[in-house]
Amino acid sequence: MHKFGLIGKNISYSFSKTHFSKKFENENILDCSYENFDIQDISEFQRDIKNIKALKGLNVTIPYKEAIIPYLDKLNKKAKAIGAVNTIKITKKGKFVGHNTDCYGFKKSIGPYLKPHHKKALILGTGGASKAIAYTFKKLDIKVTFVSRSPSKSNQYSYKNLTKEIISDYSIIVNCSPLGTYPNVSECPDIPYNFLSESHLLFDLIYNPTETEFLRRGRIQGATTCNGSKMLYFQAEKAWKIWN
């Protein structure tokens, strides 16, 4: 029996277990199982998960996409360039190799929405997922600025400093923060939504609920909106290819 799973914290809601369990059933894949490894600290990965027999592949989610890196034997080129890992392949020799399929999933899902005027993007949040989004935009030749609660670099804004001019200048806004995830569905990033317009594209990595408060407020202002469900599907299918 080949074992796969998801590493994260408070992940009972997770898409991955449902996705892969259905996949195994629908495609008649009999010798595979998928489970959640809900850990409170990344050190548990070394102690408990790495020694599981017949482990073939893992997904990694919040908050461990960066913290997992020192525990891996190797990173592929893309994961190294991004600085975050969401997929791990365990080789026949037992080596743990980090990959990133978030960038693939994001590019595939945002692609149909991109218009010629989409030249600049604001990324809300600075965690592991935001790094894959920034990497993708760079490849698409779209300029990126991060928005953080405590900005530490020159290419970062604070939420307090977002003006009408800035919002007008950045026609793509991507929420990479967990704000608005079920069950806290009334929460949303603190941006001036009243300055959004129909020229804006709002993308939320959250998929539960299907319309977050962030997307709802954008839609009311006439913006195009997209949630993270397609991105998750594409990145999961890419992970399956890497494992096999």
C-alpha positions as MATLAB code, in Angstrom:
seq = 'MHKFGLIGKNISYSFSKTHFSKKFENENILDCSYENFDIQDISEFQRDIKNIKALKGLNVTIPYKEAIIPYLDKLNKKAKAIGAVNTIKITKKGKFVGHNTDCYGFKKSIGPYLKPHHKKALILGTGGASKAIAYTFKKLDIKVTFVSRSPSKSNQYSYKNLTKEIISDYSIIVNCSPLGTYPNVSECPDIPYNFLSESHLLFDLIYNPTETEFLRRGRIQGATTCNGSKMLYFQAEKAWKIWN';
ca = [
       0.000    0.000    0.000;
       1.435    3.373   -1.071;
       0.809    6.140    1.427;
       0.322    9.840    0.683;
      -0.719   12.693    2.924;
      -0.956   16.360    3.832;
       1.201   18.141    6.413;
      -0.320   21.209    8.029;
      -1.900   22.670   11.143;
      -5.663   22.545   11.846;
      -6.340   20.938    8.442;
      -9.518   18.937    9.080;
     -11.274   21.144    6.458;
      -8.659   20.266    3.839;
      -9.398   19.824    0.146;
      -6.513   17.392   -0.447;
      -7.771   14.355    1.472;
     -11.203   14.567   -0.192;
      -9.654   15.167   -3.626;
      -7.264   12.210   -3.516;
      -9.687    9.798   -1.816;
     -12.219   10.518   -4.597;
      -9.484   10.201   -7.227;
      -8.425    6.775   -5.930;
     -12.063    5.638   -5.945;
     -13.045    7.080   -9.354;
      -9.907    5.916  -11.148;
      -9.902    2.525   -9.415;
      -6.480    3.089   -7.816;
      -6.529    0.291   -5.249;
      -3.109    0.358   -3.623;
      -3.063    3.963   -2.337;
      -4.267    5.825    0.742;
      -4.182    9.525    1.711;
      -4.328   10.969    5.211;
      -3.947   14.250    7.071;
      -0.884   14.723    9.265;
      -2.095   17.535   11.515;
       0.983   18.627   13.459;
       1.398   21.423   15.996;
       5.122   21.894   15.318;
       7.350   21.184   12.305;
       9.755   19.128   14.467;
       7.072   16.402   14.495;
       7.764   15.885   10.773;
      11.282   14.637   11.538;
      10.208   12.616   14.554;
       6.968   10.991   13.407;
       6.242   11.380    9.689;
       9.601   10.675    8.036;
       9.642    7.159    9.475;
       6.239    6.073    8.133;
       6.622    2.919    6.034;
       5.545    2.962    2.354;
       5.306    6.770    2.252;
       5.501    7.939   -1.387;
       4.474   11.590   -1.387;
       3.279   14.506    0.715;
       1.537   17.823    0.254;
       2.435   20.722    2.545;
       0.130   23.557    3.562;
      -0.032   26.523    5.975;
       2.048   27.186    8.051;
       4.874   24.838    7.010;
       5.670   25.620    3.343;
       8.901   27.381    4.307;
       9.597   25.723    7.686;
       9.754   22.253    6.076;
      12.749   23.103    3.847;
      15.586   22.358    6.355;
      14.130   18.858    6.911;
      14.339   17.869    3.230;
      17.255   16.200    1.437;
      16.933   18.257   -1.722;
      14.868   20.946   -3.484;
      14.085   20.938   -7.179;
      15.052   24.067   -9.123;
      11.630   25.742   -9.007;
      11.081   25.159   -5.276;
      14.556   26.556   -4.591;
      13.857   29.669   -6.690;
      10.506   30.215   -4.941;
      11.742   29.449   -1.416;
       8.663   27.409   -0.502;
       7.553   23.775   -0.844;
       4.028   22.373   -1.143;
       4.831   18.911   -2.566;
       7.371   16.303   -1.417;
       8.380   13.232   -3.406;
       9.995   10.361   -1.529;
      12.443    8.626   -3.871;
      13.148    4.878   -4.040;
      16.292    5.559   -2.004;
      14.199    7.240    0.701;
      15.252   10.813   -0.085;
      12.739   13.609    0.559;
      12.710   16.020   -2.404;
      10.809   19.333   -2.231;
       8.777   20.656   -5.191;
       6.377   23.561   -5.675;
       3.179   23.018   -7.674;
       1.391   26.130   -6.338;
       2.966   28.220   -9.115;
       1.643   25.802  -11.777;
      -1.837   25.737  -10.232;
      -1.990   29.522   -9.896;
      -0.793   30.197  -13.454;
      -3.336   27.750  -14.919;
      -6.230   29.171  -12.913;
      -5.546   32.923  -13.261;
      -4.543   32.698  -16.946;
      -8.077   32.915  -18.435;
      -8.797   36.109  -16.461;
      -5.713   38.117  -17.436;
      -6.229   41.127  -19.721;
      -3.662   43.446  -21.374;
      -4.183   46.140  -18.692;
      -3.233   43.726  -15.884;
       0.364   44.910  -15.461;
       0.731   45.200  -11.660;
      -0.351   43.022   -8.741;
      -0.717   43.508   -5.007;
      -0.119   40.350   -2.977;
      -1.796   40.354    0.436;
       0.372   38.373    2.855;
       4.036   37.316    2.831;
       3.920   33.597    3.722;
       4.965   30.556    1.693;
       2.016   30.680   -0.708;
       2.692   34.337   -1.563;
       6.196   33.408   -2.745;
       4.816   31.030   -5.395;
       2.347   33.714   -6.541;
       5.127   36.321   -6.836;
       7.301   33.848   -8.783;
       4.439   33.210  -11.232;
       3.778   36.922  -11.782;
       7.473   37.485  -12.447;
       7.338   34.819  -15.171;
       4.249   36.550  -16.608;
       6.059   39.915  -16.562;
       3.602   41.397  -14.050;
       5.106   43.736  -11.418;
       4.460   42.690   -7.810;
       4.256   44.518   -4.480;
       3.489   42.783   -1.189;
       1.117   44.128    1.455;
       2.022   43.192    5.017;
       0.865   43.987    8.537;
       4.510   44.732    9.355;
       6.297   45.658    6.107;
      10.033   45.016    6.279;
      11.221   45.571    2.716;
      11.112   48.338    0.138;
       8.741   46.340   -2.107;
       6.123   46.108    0.651;
       3.177   48.329    1.619;
       1.442   48.353    4.942;
      -2.358   47.931    4.938;
      -2.644   51.372    6.557;
      -0.851   53.014    3.621;
      -3.079   51.759    0.800;
      -4.393   54.864   -0.944;
      -6.821   55.374   -3.813;
      -3.793   55.951   -6.115;
      -2.174   52.647   -5.128;
      -5.397   50.640   -5.519;
      -6.045   52.276   -8.914;
      -2.490   51.526  -10.022;
      -2.627   47.803   -9.167;
      -5.355   46.103  -11.166;
      -4.734   42.614   -9.711;
      -5.093   41.890   -5.987;
      -4.380   38.394   -4.650;
      -5.270   37.333   -1.110;
      -2.609   34.906    0.177;
      -3.578   35.457    3.822;
      -5.894   33.017    5.647;
      -8.366   35.822    6.470;
     -11.904   34.775    5.556;
     -11.340   31.013    5.688;
     -14.193   28.937    7.130;
     -15.372   29.227    9.916;
     -14.265   32.904   10.126;
     -16.219   33.836    7.006;
     -16.951   37.449    7.987;
     -13.238   38.368    8.092;
     -11.362   39.905    5.169;
      -8.093   41.760    4.482;
      -8.251   45.401    5.539;
      -7.985   47.184    2.181;
     -10.033   50.167    0.901;
     -12.580   48.198   -1.144;
     -14.428   51.384   -2.147;
     -11.563   52.209   -4.567;
     -11.989   48.963   -6.537;
     -13.551   49.087  -10.007;
     -14.531   46.856  -12.933;
     -10.931   46.999  -14.185;
      -9.775   45.043  -11.103;
      -9.213   41.300  -10.836;
      -9.428   39.835   -7.319;
      -8.074   36.326   -6.728;
      -8.415   34.562   -3.363;
      -6.363   31.442   -2.591;
      -9.124   30.450   -0.143;
     -11.679   27.977   -1.504;
     -13.911   27.501    1.566;
     -16.225   29.439    1.443;
     -16.497   29.609   -2.362;
     -17.065   33.376   -2.134;
     -15.056   34.968    0.656;
     -15.880   38.386    2.085;
     -12.838   39.702    0.141;
     -14.305   38.457   -3.163;
     -17.853   39.537   -2.261;
     -16.748   43.122   -1.615;
     -14.790   43.147   -4.873;
     -17.766   41.807   -6.826;
     -20.013   44.570   -5.403;
     -17.540   47.136   -6.815;
     -17.706   45.464  -10.248;
     -14.367   43.613  -10.053;
     -13.782   40.204  -11.667;
     -13.306   37.561   -8.955;
     -11.872   34.047   -8.711;
     -11.420   31.716   -5.732;
      -8.697   29.116   -5.116;
     -10.572   25.913   -5.992;
      -9.224   25.521   -9.551;
      -5.700   26.364   -8.384;
      -5.937   23.599   -5.776;
      -7.194   21.098   -8.327;
      -4.387   21.893  -10.798;
      -1.632   21.835   -8.162;
      -2.928   18.500   -6.788;
      -2.929   16.879  -10.238;
       0.612   18.168  -10.820;
       1.681   16.707   -7.459;
       0.248   13.316   -8.485;
       2.354   13.406  -11.663;
       5.493   14.210   -9.649;
       4.858   11.342   -7.212;
       4.313    8.884  -10.051;
];
